[in-house]
Amino acid sequence: MSELQPILIDLIRREGPISIARYMALALGHPEHGYYMKKDPLGARGDFTTAPEISQMFGELIGLWIADLWQRAGSPAPFHLIELGPGRGTLMADALRAMGLLPGLRDAARVHLVEMSPTLKAKQEAALQDTSAQWHASLKDALKGAEGPAIVIANEFLDALPIRQLVRSGASWRERLVGVNENGNSLVPVLSPKAAPEAAMLSPALAHAPEGSIAEICPAALDLEGDLSHYLRIHGGAALFIDYGYTRSAPGDSFQALKAHDFADPFKDPGDADLTAHVDFDRLGTAGAEAGLTVHGPTTQGSFLSALGIEARAERLIKASPDRARDIEQARDRLIGKDAMGTLFKVLSLTAPNWPTPAGFAP
């Protein structure tokens, strides 16, 4: 049993079943026993590996994407470059190196990182020690008092935001909660006896979902998008979201745990495994459009990186380091392959109405 599990069991005994959103927030962010508060989850010794850790090509292409967009937007100076959930700082370090190819860009960028993990923040500080970066607890904090355009990057950030699950029951939806089993020693999913008012947040595409269907909503993602949309409409800029998810809203249970690079029971040993859910890019795009932003995509990560020139970049790296050819090719294939990350991961961009269409998306 994890150190956090008895704390949650005691909480539920006192207050009753809790939402999956609250469960996720505590399992990932509990000040003492939260998953992200006590370890570096990345790499072979961790529980998962993200695209920037697979190859420098990923971050470099994101840097070139930023450079191209900034230049076509009129080279605003200064502008705010914000990364949500920066991992070890690898993506930002690689992106800034690529951005240095365009005169004036690095000097114009004000770098902000949104991070909750003390362990990962220390890794980011080491990776970006030559950068005058600022750290924040939330996007709202990063944007507070800011002026001028912002370019926001979020790779594998939205999937870790707390979700709520609703189950179709007759003519209504009831919330799936986290309770305690009869023996009082395990956490189990239970169904609320009441209709869920959160059903009003569901996509219209789920209106006729059959009995027993599970639908997921992510209020935290919509709140973040609301803060972002308000800022971009006033000051200009763009956002780039890369994550695993689906392009059309549909019922399904995507709540999952990852531990040692394998799937685990999300209701067992909270705080010892990463908890995530697939991102509903359809809902995000609709909310962005309703907020007055221009929506680009979603497209697949494979198509996006190919459009940015990953094949050519891989060839240049191989030419410079022939002894690493196999590793470079394997990394490229992992990032864009249909049976790897290329199809599972999607890419969505939101821009201020007067900003150009970003690279990687059809005009």
Secondary structure, DSSP 8 states (H G I E B T S, - for coil): --SSHHHHHHHHHHH--EEHHHHHHHHHH-TTT-HHHH---BSTTSSB--HHHH-HHHHHHHHHHHHHHHHHTT--SSEEEEEES-TTSHHHHHHHHHHTTSTTHHHHEEEEEE---HHHHHHHHHHTTTS--EEESSHHHHHTT--S-EEEEEES-GGGS--EEEEEETTEEEEEEEEE-TTSSSEEEEEEEEE-GGGGGS-GGGTT--TT-EEEE-HHHHHHHHHHHHHHHHH-EEEEEEEEEESS-------EEEETTEEE-TTSSTTSSEEE--EEHHHHHHHHHHTT-EEEEEEEHHHHHHHHTHHHHHHHHHHH-GGGHHHHHHHHHHHH-TTTHHHHEEEEEEE-TTS---TTS--
